[in-house]
Amino acid sequence: MGETKVNILDIARDLDLEIINYPQDNEEHFVATPELNRPGLQYAGFFEYFTYDRIQVIGRGEYEYFAQMDDNIRKERLEKLFSYKIPAVIVSRNMEIKQDFLEAAEKHDTIVLRSKRNTTRLINKLSNYLENRMAKYETIHGVLVDIYGVGVLIKGESSVGKSETALELVQKGHRLVADDAVEIRKTDENRIIGQAPELLRHFMEIRGVGILDIKSLYGVRAVKQKHEIGLVVYLESWDSKKYYDRLGLDREYETIMGVQIEKMTVPVKPGRNTSMILEVAAMNYRQKGMGYDAAEEFTKKLNQLIHNDR
């Protein structure tokens, strides 16, 4: 599952934040919530309902308001602000850190960081980063490929040819997202997003060949870091005794993290071009999303023909 807390030093490194003050206690410091707070009300002296457990972002508005405050009141508010156990304070726009602000932060061992970004961009970047790090996720076995903009999750029994099919799709110009292990996360909009674990990102295993670096072999256009899953395709060995849907009228779904994703089963046997079938499946999925279902249209015409013959 997702992380319950994120190391402040990771945030500083990944978002290119300057460390102005950091406690000399040789301990790691974390934030446990992705929400942020701008402490304008606290600068004005209102500390009731202060969400001090969030990272505090100081923009130009708060900075200019506080700069014009009487020195004694300013000192009192700073003392009050930093008396709370704040995970970190981030100052945007590369603004100057005043001496009294820094002294209060040092006194209470509060982390102070500084960003070159403007406040809006900083908040957007930081919110997305924290939500991604803390989002609940599951790891499932399969291969995720972006085919014509549709995230197709290829599943099936071992050795059925999932990775080989994905490699053919990459050679045709589609993009690999993840091979073998797919980390999936659910967004607030109930979208299921898949990506590769960091260790496996851009790599693919082909039996008899070994590990391939798809990014190095085919270039950056052949890979994608993450993609929404729109279609689940099960590859299985052809069973002549099993019934397979030939019209596409029987809709099936797979529930992933509480969200229903359309599912289809594709039988695999020598001579079948599985990668081409997946390309057509992705195009058909997009066509249905635009309101046209070929199976339903065919059924309507067939029923009309039967009706006319009568």
N, C-alpha and C positions, 0 to 999 in steps of 0.2 A: 504494500500500500504506500501512499505518499508519505513524505516526511512530516512529522508533527512540529518540527522547528527547523529553522535555517540559521546557520552560522553567520554572524555579522561580517566576519572577514571574507566569507565566500561572496557576500553581497558586494562588499567593497571591491573585491577583485573582478568579479564578473561584470559589474556596472561601471568600472573605471572611476571609483570614488576616491578622493583624497582623504587620508586619515589625518585628522587634526588632533584628536585626543583619543587615547585608548588606555584603559586601566593597566597598570603594571602589576597585575595580580597573577599572571601566568595561567589564567583560566580562559576557557572558551566562553563566548557570549552569544546568545541566540535570541531570535524573535519567533514567537509562537503563533502569530496571526498574520494573514496577508493584508488585512485592512491597514490603512494609513490615517494619520491625523495631522491637521494643520492647526497649531496651537494659538490661533488668533484670540479666542475667548480667554485663554489662560493669560496671555499678555495683558488683557484688559482686566484681569483680576478674578475671573469666574472659573473656579476650579471644581465646582460640583459637576458630576458626570464626566470628569476628565478621563479619557481613555488612554491612560499612561502606558498601557501594555503594548501599544502600537508604536511603530517608528514614526517620529515627529518630523514633518517636512516644513521647513521655513522658506517661504517665498518672498518676493519683493514687498508685497503688501504688509506682511507681518514684520519684515525687517525695517521698513521705513517707519511704520507706526511705533515700533519699540525704540527706534533711534531718537525720536522726538520726545520721549518720555522723560520726566524729571528723574535725575540721577538716583535719588533716594527710593522713589517708587520702583524704578527699574531694578535696583539692587534687590529690593524686597520680592519683586515678582520672579526674578531669576532664582533666588534662593528657594522660593516656593516651588517653582517649576522643576528644578533639578533635585528637589527632595524626594520626588517620586522615582520609582525604579523604572526608568525609561530604557527600552532596548537600545535605541540610538537616535540621534538628532542629525538630520541631513539638511545642509544649507545649499540652496540652488544658486544658479547663475554665477558661481565662483565669487560670491560676495564676501567681503572682508569679515573675519571673525573678530568682534570687539574683545578687548582685553577682559572686561568684567564678565562677559559671557563665557569666555574660556576658563577663567578662574573658578566660576561657579561649577562648570562641568568637571573640572579637575578635582574640585573639593568633594564632589559626590560620585566620582568615578563613572561619569556618563560618557559614552562614546559619541564623538562628534565627527561627522564626515562632511565632505563638500563635493558638489557636483558642478560640472561646467554647463550642464543642460539647463534650459529654462524650466520653470516649475511644472508646467503642464506636461512636457515631455518626460521629465524626471518621474512624475507620479504615474504616468502611463507605463513607462518602462519598468518601474519598481513594482507596480501592482501586477503586471503580467508575469514578471519574474517570480514573485512570491507565490502567486496562484498556481503557476506551473510546478514549482518545487513542492508545494504543499497539497496539490490535488491528489485525490485518491486514485490509485491505478492498480491494474492487474496485469500480469504477464501471461500470455497465452502462446501456445505453439502454433506457428503458421508463418506465412509469407505475405507481406503487404506491398502491393504495387499500385502506383498511380497510372491508370489506364484511361486516356482521354479525359482526365480530370476526375475520374471516379476512383475512390479508394477501394480496391478489391482485395479482400482478405482471403488468401488461398489456404484452405485447411485440407486435411486428409491423413490417411495412414502413412506410416513411415515407408520411404522408398517408392511412393506412388508417382513422384516426379514434380513435386511442388517447386523446388529450387530450379530445376531444369526448365520448367515452364516460365518461371519468372525471368530467367536468363534470356530465353528467347524473346520475351516481351521487351527487355532492356535493349536487345539488339535491334528491335523494331522501332526504337525511339521512345519507349515508355520509361517510367522512372521507378527505381527500387526505393522503398522506404525502409523495410526491415526483412531480414531473412532469419528463419528458424525461431526467433523469439520476438514477440511484439508486445511492447508496453502500451496499454490502452488506458485512456483517461476520459472521464465524462465531464463536459463543460456545463456551465450554468444554463446553457440553451439546450441541454440534453443531446448534444452532439458527441459522438464517440471518436476520439482522436487517437491514432496509433503512431508509434515511433519505435525506433530500435533502441535497445539499451546502449549506453555510450560505448561500451567495450566492443560491441558488434556492429556499430554504425558503419555503413557502406561496404561491409564485408558479406560474402556469400560462400557457402560450402557446396561444392559439386563433387559427388562421389567419383573417384577415379582421377580427379584433377587436383582437388585440394581446396585451399582457401583462396578466394579471389577478392581483390580490392576493386570493386566496381567503379569507384570514383577515379582511380588511377587508370584503369583500362579504358573506360568509355567517356570520362570527363564529368564535370560537375553537372551537366544537363541530364545525366543518367541517374542521378540520385536526388532524393528529397528527404529533409529531416523529419517531417511529420505530415500526416494527412488524415482527413476525416474518412472513416470507414462507411461506405455506402452500400456495399454488396459483399456477402460472404459466399464463397464458392467452395464446395466440397469436391475434391477429386477422389474417385474410388475406382478400383479395378472393375472392369466390365463384368457383369454377371448376367448371363443370357436368360436366367430364370427370373430376374427381377424386372418389375415394371418401371419404366422411366417416362416421365411426363414428356409428351411429344408436341403438345400445343402451347404449353406455358400458361395454362389457365389456372393451375393449382399453385397459388402463392404460398410460399413457406417463409417463415421468419425464425431468426435466432435471437434470443435475448442476451444482450451483453450489457452488464452493469445496469440492468433495468430498462434498457432501450431496445426496441425491436428493430432488427436489421434484416432486410430482405435476403433470403438464402436460396441457393440453387445447387443441385447436385449434377456433376458432370462425370459420366463414366469414361474411363481412360482405357484405351487398348491400342496395340500397334496399328499405325496407319492414320489415326485420328490426330489432327493438328490442334492440340489442346490450347496453345497460345492464341491461335486464330479464333477459336471458340470463345475464349475469354474476352478478346477484343470485341467481338460481336455482342457478347453478353453485356459489356460495359456500355456500348453504344445503345443497345436496346433499353438498358436501365435509364440512360439519359433521356431517351425518347419518351419513355413512360412518365418520367418526371416532368416532361413538357406537355403531357396530356394526351399522348397518342400511344395506345396499346395495340400492337399488331395482332396479338392472339384474340383480343376482344373484337377487333374489326373483322377478322376472318370469321369468327363465330357469327357475328351479325349478318355477314354476307351469305354464309352457309344457311342460316335459319331463313333468310329472305328467299333464297333459292328454293328451299324445301317448301316454303309457304306458297310460292308462285306455281310450283309444279302441281300442288294440290288444286 
